[in-house]
Amino acid sequence: MFRFLKRLKEQWWLVALIVILTCAQVCFDFMLPSLMGDIIKEINVKSGQTIVMQNIFTTSIYMLVIALSSGLCAIAISILASKVTSRMMARVRYELYSKISSFSAHEMNGFSTSSLITRTTNDITNISNTYVLFFRFILYGPLLAVGAFVFLAIKNSQWQFMVSIAGAVLILGLAIFAIVRICVPKFDIIQTKIDKVNLVTKENLEGLRVVRAYNAESYQKNKFSNINDSLTKDDKLANRVLGAFFPVIQLVIGLLMITITLISSKLIEKGTIPYDQMTVVIQFATLLLTGFVLMVLLVVYIPRASTCAKRINEVLDSPILVKDNAKSDRYNEVGTVEFKDVSFTYPGGDAPSLDKISFKVNKGETLAFIGATGAGKTTLLNLILRFYDTSKGTVLVDGLDVKKFNSHDLFNKFGYVPQKPYLFHAKLKENVCLGKPDATREDLMEALDISQSTEFVSKLTNGIDYEISQGGKNVSGGQRQRLSIARAIVMKPEIFIFDDSFSALDYKTDKVLRGEIKKRCKGTTNIIVAQRVGTIMDADQIIVLDNGKMVGKGTHKELLKKCAVYKEIALSQLSKEELE
């Protein structure tokens, strides 16, 4: 948790101001008991003497000014603590977001989405709340407690007072020990269970249609209820223990005041101490315990914040396996992709997902991949885009190893349409122009026209200004897919990558769309993953994958003759007449 303090370098003067104001507040607080003792001394005059009201009034005004000064210091410290904490946690939040954004697919698999959301929100909030208390009381509490103890030890030689105060501190210390032993182990469990609650909630919201279609509402409710009840049980225990601590504090302080009063009354009766000293002792004892309680408050909050900080540091310290380059090396080719004896095994996997794959596609050509589910088609595209690095072999784009590219330069070469198209909560035009925000209206309309989106977009409310909901849930699957294709087209890239991107389209739209891309995006290389043979029949080169291995390469007609796997797939979809 204290690693975050290194982000205070630019705010050191605010921290210094907090220290100065804290010292001033402690000095003001220490002045009040002595002044109260002076007033008591004035009131408790010997018989026959007149009470000097002027002295009492002057001292009271002096006390009021000091109390107001102490209050103003406290307010200023609270404002500065909030300001320093907000700036520091804003920086941590940005660093966390940036680190997550730089994750490759491997790192994303190491942390669930729900856990990353919890760490970015709930964990940051817990740390922020603790740091506000930290800056407010980390110096004030110890100064108050130690200063009051020193005053009582020097100014009051009565051992009875010191024994009473030491007993109160011992009881509070035992209470702290019990809290730490019971609550701290629960904090790790609580944060992990919050991750699970977020996961179930996210799954339920994203899969709401599936849940309703299968009448699985009861199943989902029970699933959420079990996790929520488990979280509630642990949270309730921790909160009960913490909640019980504050009544214990009040009880200990109350008993200490009674004890000091009884001891003082006996000592006053014997004439050992004057009456006004009892009031001073009580007030300094209260200050001592107040300072101790404030330190205890930090002891209670810091363990939970430390748990949250540990979870955040896990993300920040997570090594990036796919490391980016500051700039790209020089390359001589344009629009080419080549695999040289590439093999890839997923982290933790037993068998390779791709084994010894070699091919090359040149500028303006169309390369297609086909194969059964799990054959390695999407994995292959992930290597081109460098979402993963190869286990063996080399992937080259424009004749240069993808590992020698700057990621920004590499991604600018591709117009990528994923298997599951995703639209953001924004206007339609902002979604289509995501990769090229400065695209002209003509570029936008051309991309919509090529992707066969113009007709349905014109029927939407506000047309290209239509507000798309999160995930594109307010448009159909086919419309979502066409808008994703338009998003790739508007970038005018060197290479199109279509990861089964025509599956939601009818055969006619599929054929027309591909024909428009071929006619109006001349010179652009096309890499297509497809399940439909009809989508890839006219490709310049087709690669057939089976269990991660390349079992066929050639044109449609060549593969029908020499590749049994391709012929089997083709005949399962089309008749012999259609294939010929």
GUDREN-65056 format. One line per field, with one value per residue (C-alpha): y, z, x; residue number from 0. Coordinates in steps of 0.25 Angstrom, whole numbers. Layout:
% GUDREN-65056
Y	Y ...
Z	Z ...
X	X ...
i	NUM ...
***
This chain:
% GUDREN-65056
Y	0 10 8 17 29 30 37 49 55 66 69 69 83 79 68 77 87 76 73 87 89 76 80 94 86 78 90 97 84 84 98 96 87 96 108 100 98 113 115 105 111 124 119 110 122 122 126 141 144 150 143 151 150 158 148 136 144 147 133 128 137 132 117 120 126 114 104 111 111 96 94 102 94 81 86 90 77 69 77 75 61 59 67 59 46 49 53 41 31 37 34 20 18 23 14 2 5 7 -6 -14 -7 -12 -26 -37 -48 -56 -46 -44 -59 -58 -48 -49 -37 -36 -36 -25 -17 -19 -15 -3 2 -5 -7 7 13 5 10 24 25 19 29 41 36 33 47 53 44 37 49 55 42 39 53 54 41 43 58 55 43 52 63 54 47 60 69 59 50 42 27 24 32 26 12 15 20 9 -1 6 5 -9 -13 -5 -12 -26 -22 -17 -31 -38 -30 -32 -47 -48 -38 -37 -52 -48 -36 -45 -54 -43 -36 -49 -52 -38 -42 -54 -46 -37 -49 -55 -41 -39 -53 -51 -37 -41 -55 -50 -54 -68 -69 -65 -74 -86 -82 -82 -70 -78 -85 -71 -66 -78 -76 -62 -64 -74 -66 -53 -61 -65 -51 -46 -56 -52 -37 -38 -44 -34 -22 -28 -29 -15 -10 -15 -9 6 3 -4 9 17 8 8 23 24 15 22 36 30 23 37 44 34 35 50 51 43 51 64 60 57 70 63 70 83 82 88 78 67 74 76 61 56 65 60 46 48 54 42 32 40 39 25 22 30 21 9 14 13 0 -5 1 -1 -17 -16 -5 -13 -25 -16 -10 -24 -28 -15 -17 -31 -25 -13 -23 -34 -36 -33 -45 -38 -26 -14 -7 8 9 -1 -6 -3 -12 -14 -21 -16 -24 -37 -47 -59 -71 -78 -92 -86 -94 -89 -95 -87 -85 -97 -105 -119 -120 -109 -102 -99 -108 -104 -95 -88 -80 -66 -57 -45 -31 -31 -46 -53 -64 -73 -82 -93 -105 -111 -104 -104 -106 -93 -83 -72 -75 -73 -59 -56 -58 -49 -38 -41 -44 -55 -58 -71 -83 -86 -80 -66 -57 -46 -35 -27 -35 -31 -40 -35 -35 -23 -14 -4 -8 5 3 -12 -10 2 -8 -17 -15 -26 -31 -41 -53 -47 -32 -22 -8 2 11 23 29 20 28 28 13 12 23 17 14 27 38 48 41 49 48 42 32 28 27 19 9 7 6 -5 -13 -13 -4 8 3 0 12 21 15 17 29 40 31 32 39 27 24 10 3 -4 -16 -12 -19 -10 -14 -29 -38 -36 -21 -22 -30 -21 -9 -16 -18 -4 0 -8 -2 12 11 7 -3 -11 -24 -28 -39 -45 -55 -63 -49 -53 -64 -55 -50 -57 -63 -52 -41 -49 -50 -36 -30 -38 -34 -19 -21 -28 -17 -4 -8 -12 -15 -19 -32 -41 -52 -59 -69 -76 -88 -86 -92 -82 -71 -75 -82 -71 -69 -69 -78 -87 -93 -105 -107 -120 -121 -109 -115 -111 -122 -115 -103 -98 -93 -98 -107 -112 -116 -123 -132 -134 -131 -141 -132 -120 -129 -134 -120 -115 -127 -125 -111 -111 -121 -126 -117 -105 -108 -109
Z	0 3 -11 -15 -7 -18 -26 -17 -22 -29 -17 -6 -3 0 9 16 19 25 34 38 41 48 58 60 63 73 80 80 86 97 101 105 117 124 121 127 139 141 140 151 159 158 162 173 181 196 205 206 192 181 168 157 146 136 137 134 123 117 118 112 100 98 99 88 79 81 79 66 61 64 57 45 44 45 33 25 27 23 10 7 10 1 -10 -9 -8 -20 -29 -25 -27 -40 -45 -39 -46 -60 -58 -55 -67 -76 -72 -74 -88 -91 -87 -98 -99 -89 -78 -80 -78 -65 -59 -61 -66 -53 -45 -53 -51 -36 -35 -43 -35 -21 -18 -22 -14 -1 -3 -5 7 16 10 14 28 27 24 34 46 43 50 58 66 71 74 82 90 92 96 106 112 113 120 130 133 136 141 150 159 164 160 161 149 141 145 141 127 125 128 118 107 110 109 96 91 93 86 74 74 74 62 54 56 52 42 33 28 24 16 5 5 4 -8 -16 -13 -18 -31 -32 -30 -41 -50 -48 -49 -62 -68 -65 -71 -84 -85 -81 -94 -92 -78 -81 -93 -85 -73 -65 -56 -44 -46 -48 -35 -27 -33 -29 -16 -12 -15 -9 4 5 3 13 24 23 22 34 43 39 41 54 60 55 60 74 75 76 88 95 93 99 110 113 112 122 132 131 134 146 151 150 157 168 170 169 179 189 186 187 201 206 200 191 178 176 170 157 154 154 142 135 137 132 119 116 118 108 98 100 98 86 80 82 77 64 62 65 54 44 49 46 32 27 26 17 8 8 3 -8 -11 -13 -23 -31 -30 -36 -48 -49 -47 -56 -67 -81 -90 -103 -102 -111 -118 -117 -133 -144 -152 -167 -177 -192 -195 -195 -192 -190 -179 -177 -167 -167 -160 -149 -137 -125 -111 -102 -88 -80 -92 -94 -109 -120 -126 -138 -143 -154 -162 -174 -185 -192 -197 -206 -208 -214 -213 -205 -195 -188 -176 -174 -164 -153 -140 -132 -144 -141 -150 -140 -133 -146 -148 -134 -137 -149 -141 -130 -119 -116 -119 -126 -119 -131 -145 -150 -154 -164 -169 -181 -180 -165 -153 -145 -132 -138 -141 -132 -129 -134 -147 -148 -145 -155 -166 -163 -164 -154 -153 -141 -140 -130 -135 -124 -124 -114 -107 -116 -129 -141 -149 -137 -137 -151 -151 -138 -145 -153 -145 -156 -167 -176 -178 -192 -186 -176 -187 -196 -185 -182 -196 -199 -186 -191 -179 -186 -187 -172 -167 -175 -168 -154 -146 -149 -159 -156 -143 -138 -123 -123 -109 -102 -110 -121 -115 -122 -136 -142 -143 -158 -156 -145 -154 -166 -158 -153 -167 -170 -159 -165 -179 -174 -170 -184 -179 -186 -181 -178 -167 -167 -155 -160 -162 -172 -164 -160 -174 -184 -196 -206 -197 -194 -209 -212 -201 -204 -219 -215 -206 -218 -228 -219 -210 -221 -216 -202 -197 -192 -181 -178 -168 -172 -170 -183 -195 -204 -197 -201 -214 -222 -213 -219 -208 -198 -186 -180 -165 -157 -142 -144 -156 -170 -178 -191 -199 -213 -220 -219 -231 -227 -213 -218 -225 -215 -201 -195 -183 -192 -201 -189 -184 -197 -200 -187 -191 -206 -217 -227 -238 -229 -225 -240
X	0 11 17 6 13 24 13 13 26 19 10 21 18 3 8 18 6 -2 9 11 -4 -5 6 -1 -14 -7 -1 -15 -21 -11 -13 -28 -26 -17 -26 -38 -29 -27 -42 -44 -33 -40 -54 -48 -43 -41 -52 -54 -47 -55 -55 -49 -59 -50 -39 -49 -56 -42 -37 -51 -49 -35 -40 -50 -40 -31 -43 -46 -32 -31 -44 -39 -27 -35 -43 -31 -24 -37 -38 -23 -24 -35 -28 -15 -22 -31 -19 -11 -22 -26 -12 -12 -26 -20 -8 -16 -25 -13 -7 -19 -20 -6 -9 -8 -18 -9 -10 -25 -27 -19 -29 -44 -52 -60 -48 -41 -54 -54 -39 -41 -54 -56 -41 -37 -49 -45 -30 -35 -43 -32 -22 -31 -31 -16 -12 -22 -18 -4 3 -8 -11 3 6 -6 -4 11 10 -2 6 19 11 4 17 25 14 7 15 3 6 -9 -12 -2 -6 -20 -17 -7 -18 -28 -17 -14 -29 -30 -17 -23 -36 -28 -20 -33 -39 -26 -26 -41 -43 -30 -32 -46 -42 -35 -47 -57 -50 -49 -64 -67 -60 -70 -82 -78 -75 -89 -96 -88 -91 -106 -107 -99 -107 -120 -127 -121 -125 -140 -140 -137 -145 -132 -136 -137 -124 -117 -124 -119 -105 -105 -111 -101 -89 -96 -100 -85 -80 -90 -86 -72 -75 -85 -74 -64 -73 -79 -65 -61 -75 -73 -59 -64 -74 -62 -54 -65 -67 -52 -51 -63 -58 -44 -51 -59 -46 -38 -49 -50 -34 -34 -45 -37 -24 -32 -38 -24 -19 -9 -13 -21 -35 -32 -21 -32 -39 -25 -22 -36 -34 -20 -24 -36 -26 -17 -28 -33 -19 -18 -32 -29 -16 -25 -35 -23 -19 -33 -34 -20 -21 -33 -26 -14 -21 -27 -13 -7 -18 -15 0 -2 -8 2 14 9 19 15 19 16 25 24 35 37 37 37 48 49 41 42 29 14 2 9 7 16 17 31 29 20 16 8 4 -5 1 -2 -6 -2 -2 1 -11 -3 8 18 10 16 10 11 0 4 -2 -16 -18 -29 -24 -35 -35 -45 -46 -54 -57 -44 -35 -27 -32 -35 -22 -14 -21 -17 -2 -3 -9 1 -9 0 15 19 25 33 35 33 21 25 16 22 34 37 36 23 32 40 28 22 8 2 9 5 -10 -11 -8 -20 -35 -39 -53 -54 -62 -72 -74 -74 -80 -78 -89 -87 -93 -93 -83 -73 -74 -71 -60 -53 -40 -40 -47 -43 -50 -58 -73 -70 -61 -72 -83 -74 -71 -86 -89 -78 -82 -97 -101 -106 -121 -123 -115 -124 -136 -131 -135 -124 -117 -102 -105 -113 -109 -103 -105 -94 -90 -99 -111 -121 -117 -118 -106 -105 -106 -95 -86 -88 -84 -72 -68 -70 -61 -50 -53 -53 -38 -34 -23 -13 -19 -33 -35 -49 -50 -63 -69 -79 -86 -98 -101 -110 -103 -108 -102 -90 -87 -90 -82 -70 -71 -72 -59 -52 -56 -55 -43 -33 -19 -24 -20 -31 -29 -42 -46 -59 -68 -76 -69 -77 -70 -56 -58 -52 -40 -26 -21 -29 -22 -29 -26 -29 -25 -15 -8 -8 -14 -17 -13 -17 -29 -43 -42 -29 -33 -46 -36 -25 -30 -40 -43 -47 -55 -63 -66 -70 -79 -86 -90 -92 -96 -85 -92 -91 -76 -72
i	0 1 2 3 4 5 6 7 8 9 10 11 12 13 14 15 16 17 18 19 20 21 22 23 24 25 26 27 28 29 30 31 32 33 34 35 36 37 38 39 40 41 42 43 44 45 46 47 48 49 50 51 52 53 54 55 56 57 58 59 60 61 62 63 64 65 66 67 68 69 70 71 72 73 74 75 76 77 78 79 80 81 82 83 84 85 86 87 88 89 90 91 92 93 94 95 96 97 98 99 100 101 102 103 104 105 106 107 108 109 110 111 112 113 114 115 116 117 118 119 120 121 122 123 124 125 126 127 128 129 130 131 132 133 134 135 136 137 138 139 140 141 142 143 144 145 146 147 148 149 150 151 152 153 154 155 156 157 158 159 160 161 162 163 164 165 166 167 168 169 170 171 172 173 174 175 176 177 178 179 180 181 182 183 184 185 186 187 188 189 190 191 192 193 194 195 196 197 198 199 200 201 202 203 204 205 206 207 208 209 210 211 212 213 214 215 216 217 218 219 220 221 222 223 224 225 226 227 228 229 230 231 232 233 234 235 236 237 238 239 240 241 242 243 244 245 246 247 248 249 250 251 252 253 254 255 256 257 258 259 260 261 262 263 264 265 266 267 268 269 270 271 272 273 274 275 276 277 278 279 280 281 282 283 284 285 286 287 288 289 290 291 292 293 294 295 296 297 298 299 300 301 302 303 304 305 306 307 308 309 310 311 312 313 314 315 316 317 318 319 320 321 322 323 324 325 326 327 328 329 330 331 332 333 334 335 336 337 338 339 340 341 342 343 344 345 346 347 348 349 350 351 352 353 354 355 356 357 358 359 360 361 362 363 364 365 366 367 368 369 370 371 372 373 374 375 376 377 378 379 380 381 382 383 384 385 386 387 388 389 390 391 392 393 394 395 396 397 398 399 400 401 402 403 404 405 406 407 408 409 410 411 412 413 414 415 416 417 418 419 420 421 422 423 424 425 426 427 428 429 430 431 432 433 434 435 436 437 438 439 440 441 442 443 444 445 446 447 448 449 450 451 452 453 454 455 456 457 458 459 460 461 462 463 464 465 466 467 468 469 470 471 472 473 474 475 476 477 478 479 480 481 482 483 484 485 486 487 488 489 490 491 492 493 494 495 496 497 498 499 500 501 502 503 504 505 506 507 508 509 510 511 512 513 514 515 516 517 518 519 520 521 522 523 524 525 526 527 528 529 530 531 532 533 534 535 536 537 538 539 540 541 542 543 544 545 546 547 548 549 550 551 552 553 554 555 556 557 558 559 560 561 562 563 564 565 566 567 568 569 570 571 572 573 574 575 576 577 578 579
***
